[in-house]
């Protein structure tokens, strides 16, 4: 598990750990947009919209820029998936001045950050006019307070240049939107815990009430094993035994290829309990969630709009992960697991040497090597990535792996970790100055 670039290194159960201690507010990239055609931008006004540069001005991100001209004017806008939060936003973009005409008139009162289509008012504006044939970065800063009626609305950006009839030119490119946020609270990371069942006798989930954890017993509602509490508390367990990944607020997405639910037969590695008997083997038609060979990663994502609030607890069992030691084909030797908050800030990384406990040759029905990995964070867990790599960090030719019993829940108050949870775990005492790519 890795909490940032640091010289503080620990090793636990074959897992490499590094810690970075940070305490100050940091800028998190919410939007990074190269301003390209066919990528969600609405561009109206003057007929010359996107092009590849001219007259001393070239794109500063990607291969295109947006042309601005006061003959016909320009309205360029785009809506993004993040929503407006309370906090301080910094919006930067590049404005160029073509050397074949004067500099365009830009309506600064109606240019900048939007939320739900409503233009926000900056507290600081830095908008230097570029020289002929030059490009300058403009910067707008916004202090969004709790009373802003647009909080929760989708973020966007618009640029307005009026139709004055004057042949005045400019360019727009390279939009960045950052939000200053505090580092996430400390995480508890659960590493490589033997796993057979959520709440039946055996090696239990650290989240299970039967193991001294905070959740359970579960009830089955429409195929979903779940627990609904008060004050927004909940717990869901996706065991794929209905043949689908369909618990509320959960999606599992591959970086390429496909995710599928596998049913019984050789090579299908379900959690022990799912065949109805805890006996250190998988039999019958028990199912698992399979990441195929056409990619090397998957993302487990949680939707706060569906769940009400993000889970404070999330994890899963890895039931199969090959190593080069078990055959001659090029497969993954490491599995890297990382959790992120709603701003893309890392909540911690677990870096597993597969040879330690994840080997499971094709056709094996053994469950003894199954391990649970999880995260607990009171700020909420938005996603977990799982990536298969070679030891040198490169991508293997065959990178399939199987997971099962994806489980996630929310507590209004998180108690001190119980002894059962701390076995094979480390308490993360710093936040990682790293964000997920956007």
C-alpha positions as CSV (number, residue, x, y, z in Angstrom):
1,X,0.0,0.0,0.0
2,X,1.4,3.4,-1.0
3,X,0.5,6.8,0.4
4,X,2.9,8.8,-1.7
5,X,6.5,9.3,-2.7
6,X,8.5,9.0,0.5
7,X,11.6,7.4,1.9
8,X,9.5,5.9,4.7
9,X,9.1,2.3,3.6
10,X,7.5,-0.7,5.3
11,X,6.8,-4.3,4.2
12,X,3.9,-6.3,5.6
13,X,2.7,-9.7,4.3
14,X,4.6,-9.2,1.0
15,X,3.0,-5.8,0.5
16,X,5.2,-2.7,-0.1
17,X,4.1,0.4,1.8
18,X,5.2,4.0,1.7
19,X,3.8,6.9,3.6
20,X,3.7,10.6,2.9
21,X,2.6,13.1,5.6
22,X,0.8,16.2,4.4
23,X,-1.5,18.6,6.2
24,X,-2.1,21.7,4.0
25,X,-4.9,22.3,1.6
26,X,-4.1,21.2,-1.9
27,X,-5.3,21.9,-5.4
28,X,-7.1,19.0,-7.0
29,X,-7.7,18.9,-10.8
30,X,-11.4,18.7,-11.4
31,X,-11.3,19.3,-15.2
32,X,-8.5,19.1,-17.7
33,X,-9.7,19.8,-21.2
34,X,-7.7,20.2,-24.3
35,X,-10.6,21.9,-26.1
36,X,-11.0,19.6,-29.1
37,X,-13.8,19.2,-31.6
38,X,-16.3,16.3,-31.1
39,X,-15.7,16.4,-27.4
40,X,-18.8,18.0,-26.0
41,X,-18.1,21.7,-26.9
42,X,-20.9,23.7,-28.2
43,X,-19.5,26.4,-30.5
44,X,-21.8,29.0,-32.2
45,X,-21.3,32.3,-33.9
46,X,-18.6,33.0,-36.5
47,X,-18.3,30.1,-39.0
48,X,-14.6,29.4,-38.3
49,X,-14.8,27.4,-35.0
50,X,-12.1,24.9,-34.4
51,X,-8.8,25.0,-36.3
52,X,-5.2,24.1,-35.9
53,X,-3.6,27.5,-35.6
54,X,-2.6,30.5,-37.7
55,X,-0.8,33.8,-37.7
56,X,1.7,33.2,-34.8
57,X,-0.8,31.3,-32.6
58,X,-0.7,27.5,-32.2
59,X,-2.7,25.1,-29.9
60,X,-1.3,24.9,-26.4
61,X,-3.1,21.6,-25.7
62,X,-4.1,18.9,-28.2
63,X,-4.2,19.7,-31.9
64,X,-6.9,22.4,-32.1
65,X,-8.0,25.6,-30.6
66,X,-11.3,27.6,-30.8
67,X,-11.2,30.7,-33.0
68,X,-12.9,33.9,-31.6
69,X,-14.0,36.7,-33.9
70,X,-16.3,39.6,-33.3
71,X,-17.8,39.2,-36.8
72,X,-20.5,36.9,-35.8
73,X,-19.3,36.7,-32.2
74,X,-18.5,33.5,-30.4
75,X,-20.3,31.4,-27.7
76,X,-18.3,28.4,-26.7
77,X,-19.5,26.3,-23.7
78,X,-19.3,22.8,-22.3
79,X,-20.8,21.0,-19.3
80,X,-18.7,18.5,-17.3
81,X,-19.6,15.6,-14.9
82,X,-18.3,17.1,-11.6
83,X,-20.7,19.2,-9.6
84,X,-20.1,22.4,-7.8
85,X,-18.8,22.1,-4.2
86,X,-18.2,24.7,-1.5
87,X,-14.6,25.8,-1.8
88,X,-12.1,27.8,-3.8
89,X,-11.9,27.1,-7.6
90,X,-9.1,28.2,-9.9
91,X,-9.9,28.3,-13.6
92,X,-7.1,28.8,-16.1
93,X,-7.2,28.8,-19.9
94,X,-5.0,30.2,-22.7
95,X,-6.0,33.2,-24.9
96,X,-4.0,33.9,-28.0
97,X,-3.8,37.0,-30.2
98,X,-3.4,36.3,-34.0
99,X,-1.0,38.7,-35.7
100,X,-3.3,39.4,-38.7
101,X,-5.9,41.6,-36.9
102,X,-6.6,43.3,-33.6
103,X,-7.4,41.5,-30.4
104,X,-11.0,40.3,-29.9
105,X,-13.5,41.8,-27.5
106,X,-14.4,39.1,-24.8
107,X,-17.3,39.6,-22.5
108,X,-15.6,39.0,-19.2
109,X,-18.8,39.3,-17.2
110,X,-20.2,36.3,-18.9
111,X,-17.1,34.2,-19.4
112,X,-15.9,31.7,-16.9
113,X,-17.1,28.9,-14.6
114,X,-20.7,27.9,-14.7
115,X,-22.8,25.6,-12.5
116,X,-26.1,24.4,-13.9
117,X,-25.6,26.9,-16.7
118,X,-25.4,29.9,-14.3
119,X,-22.2,31.9,-14.6
120,X,-20.4,32.3,-11.3
121,X,-18.7,35.5,-10.3
122,X,-15.0,35.4,-9.8
123,X,-13.3,37.0,-6.8
124,X,-10.0,37.5,-8.6
125,X,-9.5,37.8,-12.4
126,X,-6.1,37.9,-14.1
127,X,-6.7,38.5,-17.9
128,X,-3.6,40.0,-19.5
129,X,-4.0,40.9,-23.2
130,X,-1.4,39.0,-25.3
131,X,0.9,40.7,-27.7
132,X,0.4,40.1,-31.5
133,X,1.3,36.4,-32.2
134,X,1.5,35.5,-28.6
135,X,-0.6,33.5,-26.1
136,X,-1.2,34.3,-22.4
137,X,-2.8,32.3,-19.6
138,X,-5.9,33.8,-18.0
139,X,-6.9,32.9,-14.5
140,X,-10.2,33.3,-12.6
141,X,-10.6,32.4,-8.9
142,X,-14.0,31.7,-7.3
143,X,-14.8,31.4,-3.6
144,X,-17.9,29.2,-3.5
145,X,-19.7,29.6,-0.1
146,X,-22.2,27.3,1.5
147,X,-25.1,29.6,0.6
148,X,-24.5,29.3,-3.2
149,X,-27.8,28.1,-4.7
150,X,-25.9,26.3,-7.5
151,X,-24.0,23.9,-5.2
152,X,-24.6,20.3,-6.5
153,X,-25.2,21.5,-10.1
154,X,-22.9,20.3,-12.9
155,X,-19.8,22.4,-13.5
156,X,-19.3,24.0,-16.9
157,X,-17.4,26.7,-18.7
158,X,-18.5,29.3,-21.2
159,X,-16.7,32.0,-23.2
160,X,-18.7,34.8,-24.8
161,X,-17.4,37.2,-27.4
162,X,-20.1,39.7,-28.8
163,X,-21.1,40.2,-32.4
164,X,-19.8,43.7,-32.8
165,X,-19.2,43.4,-36.5
166,X,-15.5,44.1,-36.0
167,X,-12.8,41.9,-37.5
168,X,-11.0,41.2,-34.2
169,X,-9.5,37.8,-33.5
170,X,-8.4,35.7,-30.5
171,X,-8.0,32.0,-29.7
172,X,-9.1,29.9,-26.7
173,X,-7.5,26.6,-25.6
174,X,-6.3,24.4,-22.7
175,X,-8.9,24.7,-20.0
176,X,-8.1,23.6,-16.4
177,X,-10.4,23.8,-13.4
178,X,-8.8,23.1,-9.9
179,X,-10.5,22.9,-6.5
180,X,-8.6,23.6,-3.3
181,X,-9.5,20.8,-0.9
182,X,-8.1,19.5,2.4
183,X,-6.3,16.2,2.2
184,X,-8.7,13.2,2.9
185,X,-8.9,11.9,6.4
186,X,-6.8,8.9,7.4
187,X,-7.8,5.5,6.0
188,X,-7.7,2.1,7.5
189,X,-6.5,-0.4,4.8
190,X,-7.3,-4.1,5.1
191,X,-4.6,-6.2,3.5
192,X,-4.7,-9.8,2.3
193,X,-7.2,-11.1,4.9
194,X,-8.1,-14.8,4.2
195,X,-11.7,-14.9,3.0
196,X,-14.4,-17.6,2.7
197,X,-17.7,-16.0,3.6
198,X,-19.3,-12.7,4.6
199,X,-21.1,-14.1,7.7
200,X,-21.0,-17.9,7.6
201,X,-18.5,-19.7,9.8
202,X,-15.0,-19.6,8.3
203,X,-12.7,-16.8,7.3
204,X,-15.0,-13.8,7.4
205,X,-15.1,-10.3,6.0
206,X,-13.6,-7.8,8.4
207,X,-16.8,-5.8,7.7
208,X,-19.0,-8.6,8.9
209,X,-20.7,-8.3,12.3
210,X,-19.9,-12.0,12.7
211,X,-16.2,-11.1,12.6
212,X,-16.6,-8.2,15.0
213,X,-17.1,-5.8,12.1
214,X,-19.8,-3.2,11.9
215,X,-22.2,-4.7,9.3
216,X,-24.7,-7.6,9.4
217,X,-26.6,-9.8,9.4
218,X,-27.7,-9.2,5.8
219,X,-31.0,-9.7,4.3
220,X,-31.8,-10.6,0.6
221,X,-34.0,-8.2,-1.2
222,X,-34.6,-8.7,-5.0
223,X,-31.3,-10.7,-5.2
224,X,-29.4,-8.0,-3.3
225,X,-27.7,-8.9,0.0
226,X,-28.2,-5.7,1.9
227,X,-28.6,-4.0,5.2
228,X,-30.3,-0.6,5.5
229,X,-29.9,1.4,8.7
230,X,-30.8,4.9,9.8
231,X,-29.4,8.3,9.0
232,X,-28.2,7.2,5.6
233,X,-26.4,4.1,6.7
234,X,-26.4,1.1,4.4
235,X,-24.5,-2.0,3.3
236,X,-24.5,-3.9,0.0
237,X,-22.8,-7.1,-1.0
238,X,-22.4,-8.0,-4.7
239,X,-21.8,-11.8,-5.0
240,X,-22.9,-12.0,-8.7
241,X,-24.9,-15.1,-7.9
242,X,-27.8,-13.8,-9.9
243,X,-25.6,-13.6,-12.9
244,X,-25.1,-9.9,-13.0
245,X,-23.5,-6.9,-11.3
246,X,-26.6,-5.0,-10.2
247,X,-26.4,-3.9,-6.6
248,X,-27.4,-0.2,-6.1
249,X,-24.9,2.5,-6.9
250,X,-22.2,0.1,-8.1
251,X,-20.5,-0.2,-11.5
252,X,-17.5,-2.2,-12.5
253,X,-15.7,-1.0,-15.7
254,X,-12.7,-2.4,-17.5
255,X,-10.0,-0.2,-19.1
256,X,-10.4,-2.4,-22.2
257,X,-12.1,-5.6,-23.1
258,X,-14.9,-6.7,-20.9
259,X,-16.1,-7.6,-17.4
260,X,-18.2,-10.7,-17.2
261,X,-19.8,-12.9,-14.7
262,X,-18.6,-16.5,-14.9
263,X,-20.7,-19.5,-13.8
264,X,-19.1,-22.7,-12.5
265,X,-16.8,-25.0,-14.4
266,X,-13.0,-25.3,-14.6
267,X,-11.2,-22.0,-13.9
268,X,-14.1,-20.3,-12.2
269,X,-13.0,-19.0,-8.8
270,X,-15.9,-18.0,-6.7
271,X,-15.8,-17.3,-2.9
272,X,-16.1,-20.5,-0.9
273,X,-19.5,-19.8,0.7
274,X,-21.3,-19.3,-2.7
275,X,-21.7,-23.0,-3.4
276,X,-23.5,-23.3,0.0
277,X,-20.7,-25.1,1.9
278,X,-17.6,-23.8,3.6
279,X,-15.1,-26.5,2.7
280,X,-12.1,-24.8,1.1
281,X,-13.3,-25.5,-2.5
282,X,-15.6,-24.1,-5.0
283,X,-18.1,-26.5,-6.6
284,X,-21.3,-26.3,-8.6
285,X,-22.4,-23.2,-10.4
286,X,-21.0,-20.5,-8.0
287,X,-20.0,-17.4,-9.9
288,X,-17.2,-14.8,-10.0
289,X,-16.6,-11.5,-11.7
290,X,-13.9,-11.8,-14.4
291,X,-11.6,-9.2,-15.9
292,X,-10.7,-10.6,-19.4
293,X,-7.3,-10.7,-21.1
294,X,-8.0,-7.7,-23.4
295,X,-7.0,-5.2,-20.7
296,X,-5.1,-5.0,-17.4
297,X,-7.3,-3.0,-15.1
298,X,-10.8,-2.4,-13.8
299,X,-12.5,0.3,-11.8
300,X,-15.1,-0.3,-9.1
301,X,-17.2,2.9,-8.8
302,X,-19.8,4.1,-6.3
303,X,-22.6,6.5,-7.2
304,X,-23.5,8.9,-4.4
305,X,-26.6,10.0,-6.3
306,X,-28.0,6.5,-6.1
307,X,-26.6,5.7,-2.6
308,X,-27.4,9.0,-0.9
309,X,-23.8,9.3,0.2
310,X,-20.5,7.5,-0.7
311,X,-19.6,4.4,1.3
312,X,-17.2,4.7,4.2
313,X,-16.3,1.0,3.8
314,X,-15.5,-0.8,0.6
315,X,-13.6,-3.9,-0.4
316,X,-13.7,-7.2,-2.3
317,X,-12.1,-10.6,-2.5
318,X,-9.5,-11.5,-5.1
319,X,-10.0,-15.1,-6.0
320,X,-7.5,-15.6,-8.8
321,X,-4.4,-13.7,-10.0
322,X,-1.7,-15.6,-12.0
323,X,2.0,-15.2,-11.9
324,X,4.7,-16.0,-14.4
325,X,5.9,-18.8,-12.1
326,X,2.9,-21.0,-12.7
327,X,3.2,-21.2,-16.5
328,X,5.1,-20.0,-19.4
329,X,2.7,-17.3,-20.7
330,X,3.2,-13.7,-19.9
331,X,0.7,-12.8,-17.1
332,X,0.6,-10.4,-14.3
333,X,3.0,-10.7,-11.3
334,X,1.7,-7.8,-9.3
335,X,-1.8,-6.5,-8.5
336,X,-2.1,-2.9,-7.5
337,X,-5.2,-1.7,-5.7
338,X,-5.9,2.0,-5.1
339,X,-8.9,3.8,-3.6
340,X,-10.0,7.4,-4.4
341,X,-12.3,10.0,-2.9
342,X,-14.8,12.1,-4.8
343,X,-12.1,14.5,-5.8
344,X,-9.8,11.9,-7.2
345,X,-7.5,12.0,-4.2
346,X,-5.8,8.8,-3.4
347,X,-6.9,7.1,-0.1
348,X,-4.1,4.5,-0.3
349,X,-2.5,1.9,-2.5
350,X,-1.9,-1.9,-1.9
351,X,0.8,-3.4,-4.1
352,X,0.6,-7.2,-4.0
353,X,3.2,-9.7,-5.2
354,X,0.9,-12.3,-6.7
355,X,3.3,-15.1,-5.9
356,X,2.6,-14.5,-2.1
357,X,-1.0,-15.8,-2.1
358,X,-2.8,-15.3,-5.4
359,X,-1.6,-18.2,-7.5
360,X,-4.5,-20.3,-8.7
361,X,-3.8,-22.5,-11.7
362,X,-6.5,-23.0,-14.3
363,X,-9.1,-25.6,-13.3
364,X,-8.3,-25.3,-9.6
365,X,-11.3,-25.3,-7.2
366,X,-9.3,-24.3,-4.2
367,X,-10.4,-21.2,-2.2
368,X,-7.6,-21.2,0.4
369,X,-5.7,-18.5,-1.5
370,X,-8.6,-16.1,-1.7
371,X,-7.9,-12.8,0.0
372,X,-9.9,-9.7,1.0
373,X,-8.7,-6.2,0.5
374,X,-10.6,-3.2,1.7
375,X,-10.6,0.5,2.7
376,X,-12.3,2.4,5.5
377,X,-12.4,6.2,5.2
378,X,-14.9,8.5,6.9
379,X,-14.7,11.0,4.0
380,X,-16.2,8.5,1.6
381,X,-14.8,6.2,-1.1
382,X,-15.8,7.0,-4.7
383,X,-13.8,4.3,-6.5
384,X,-11.3,1.5,-6.3
385,X,-8.9,0.6,-9.2
386,X,-7.4,-2.8,-9.6
387,X,-4.5,-3.2,-12.0
388,X,-2.4,-6.2,-13.1
389,X,1.3,-5.4,-13.8
390,X,4.6,-7.1,-14.3
391,X,7.2,-6.6,-11.6
392,X,8.9,-3.8,-13.6
393,X,5.6,-1.9,-13.9
394,X,4.9,-2.8,-17.6
395,X,1.6,-4.3,-18.8
396,X,1.6,-8.1,-19.3
397,X,0.2,-9.7,-22.4
398,X,-2.4,-11.6,-20.4
399,X,-3.8,-9.8,-17.4
400,X,-7.0,-11.5,-16.5
401,X,-8.1,-11.9,-12.8
402,X,-11.2,-12.7,-10.8
403,X,-12.9,-10.9,-7.9
404,X,-15.9,-11.7,-5.9
405,X,-18.0,-10.4,-2.9
406,X,-17.7,-6.7,-3.7
407,X,-19.0,-5.0,-0.6
408,X,-19.6,-1.5,0.4
409,X,-21.4,0.3,3.2
410,X,-21.7,3.6,5.1
411,X,-21.6,4.4,8.8
412,X,-22.5,7.8,10.1
413,X,-19.8,7.4,12.7
414,X,-16.8,5.2,12.3
415,X,-15.7,3.5,15.5
416,X,-12.0,2.8,16.3
417,X,-10.9,-0.2,14.3
418,X,-11.4,-3.5,16.1
419,X,-8.6,-6.0,16.6
420,X,-10.0,-8.2,13.9
421,X,-9.9,-5.4,11.4
422,X,-6.3,-4.5,12.3
423,X,-5.0,-8.0,11.6
424,X,-3.1,-7.7,8.3
425,X,-3.9,-3.9,8.2
426,X,-2.1,-0.7,8.6
427,X,-3.7,2.6,9.8
428,X,-2.9,5.3,7.2
429,X,-1.8,8.3,9.1
430,X,-1.2,10.6,6.2
431,X,-3.0,11.6,3.0
432,X,-1.5,11.1,-0.4
433,X,-0.6,14.1,-2.5
434,X,-1.8,12.2,-5.6
435,X,-5.0,12.5,-7.6
436,X,-6.6,10.2,-10.1
437,X,-6.1,11.2,-13.8
438,X,-9.1,13.0,-15.3
